[in-house]
Amino acid sequence: MSDYLKIGSFGEEIATQYLENRKYNILARNFKCAQGEIDIVACKENEIVFCEVKTRSNRKYGEAIDSVDKNKQRHIWNAAEYYLYKNNLINSYVRFDVLEVYVTGSNVEINQVKNVFA
């Protein structure tokens, strides 16, 4: 596995723990379909939260959230629609979050940006 994939997997694991520690119920991880992929699907207080995790080792090229462009948002949105349909959750309240995970040596910083797009 490449270093790029290793840091991504590590970031998703850390983000999952972060959400669980904040009383989110994890419904799915790495949900994939023809429409796209969702890193984490969670639920808290009757709201379904679709999470994109972006892991970086530094901010040299900007904030992690900057890589969630309109094209990426469209893929997440389409995958979320399919997830809701497939799981009979069509009338649920939903939110789209980005979890930025910055890993520098043994230091880990997590920033949850809520309701990034609609």
PyMOL commands that set and color helices and strands:
alter all, ss='L'
color gray80, all
select helices_A, chain A and resi 3-21+64-67+70-86
alter helices_A, ss='H'
color red, helices_A
select strands_A, chain A and resi 25-33+36-44+47-56+93-104+107-113
alter strands_A, ss='S'
color yellow, strands_A
deselect
rebuild
show_as cartoon
